C-alpha cells in the first residue's frame, strides 16, 4: 500500500535520466534518499527520516551518474 506521505506533490526530475529518486550525503558519506519538490525544497523520501546533518546543496541521482545543485533538476514534475 502506498503511503500518503508526499502523494500528490510534484517532484523535479534528473536532467539526464528523468527520474525523481535522489539522495544526499553527510560528512561520513552516508546516503539519505530524498525528493526535490517543485518549489526546490529537498525532502526526505521517508517521513520518519531527517535531513539534519546532510548537505542539501548537492543531490545525487539513484538512476545514473548525475549529481549537482537541486536547482538544476528539470521541471518535468512527477506526482
C-alpha positions as CSV (number, residue, x, y, z in Angstrom):
1,X,0.0,0.0,0.0
2,X,1.3,3.4,-0.9
3,X,2.0,5.9,1.9
4,X,0.1,9.2,1.8
5,X,3.3,11.0,2.6
6,X,4.2,13.2,-0.4
7,X,1.3,11.9,-2.5
8,X,0.1,14.5,-5.0
9,X,3.2,16.6,-4.5
10,X,5.1,17.2,-7.7
11,X,8.8,16.3,-7.8
12,X,11.6,17.6,-10.0
13,X,13.5,15.0,-12.1
14,X,17.1,14.3,-13.2
15,X,18.1,16.2,-16.3
16,X,20.0,13.1,-17.5
17,X,17.7,10.0,-16.9
18,X,14.4,11.8,-16.0
19,X,13.7,10.0,-12.6
20,X,12.9,11.7,-9.3
21,X,14.8,9.4,-6.9
22,X,17.7,11.3,-5.5
23,X,19.9,11.1,-2.4
24,X,22.1,13.4,-0.3
25,X,25.2,12.7,1.7
26,X,26.5,13.7,5.1
27,X,30.2,14.2,6.2
28,X,30.5,10.5,6.9
29,X,29.4,9.6,3.4
30,X,26.0,8.2,4.5
31,X,23.2,8.4,2.0
32,X,19.7,9.7,2.6
33,X,17.0,9.1,-0.1
34,X,15.3,12.4,-1.0
35,X,13.0,14.1,-3.5
36,X,13.3,17.6,-4.7
37,X,9.8,19.2,-4.8
38,X,8.5,21.6,-7.4
39,X,9.4,24.6,-5.2
40,X,13.0,23.4,-4.9
41,X,12.7,22.0,-1.3
42,X,14.7,18.9,-0.6
43,X,12.7,16.5,1.5
44,X,13.4,13.0,2.9
45,X,11.7,10.2,1.0
46,X,10.6,8.5,4.2
47,X,8.5,10.6,6.7
48,X,10.4,9.4,9.7
49,X,13.9,10.4,8.3
50,X,15.6,13.7,9.0
51,X,17.7,15.7,6.6
52,X,19.6,17.3,9.5
53,X,23.4,16.9,9.1
54,X,23.1,16.3,5.3
55,X,24.4,18.6,2.6
56,X,21.2,19.7,0.8
57,X,23.1,21.9,-1.7
58,X,24.1,18.8,-3.8
59,X,21.8,15.9,-4.8
60,X,22.8,12.6,-6.4
61,X,20.7,10.6,-8.8
62,X,19.9,7.0,-8.0
63,X,19.4,6.2,-11.6
64,X,22.6,7.4,-13.3
65,X,25.8,9.3,-12.5
66,X,24.3,12.8,-12.5
67,X,24.8,15.0,-9.4
68,X,24.6,18.7,-8.8
69,X,22.5,21.5,-7.4
70,X,18.8,20.8,-6.8
71,X,18.1,23.9,-8.9
72,X,19.4,22.1,-12.0
73,X,16.8,19.5,-11.9
74,X,14.1,19.6,-14.6
75,X,10.6,21.0,-14.0
76,X,9.1,17.9,-15.6
77,X,7.2,17.0,-12.5
78,X,6.3,13.6,-11.4
79,X,3.4,13.4,-9.0
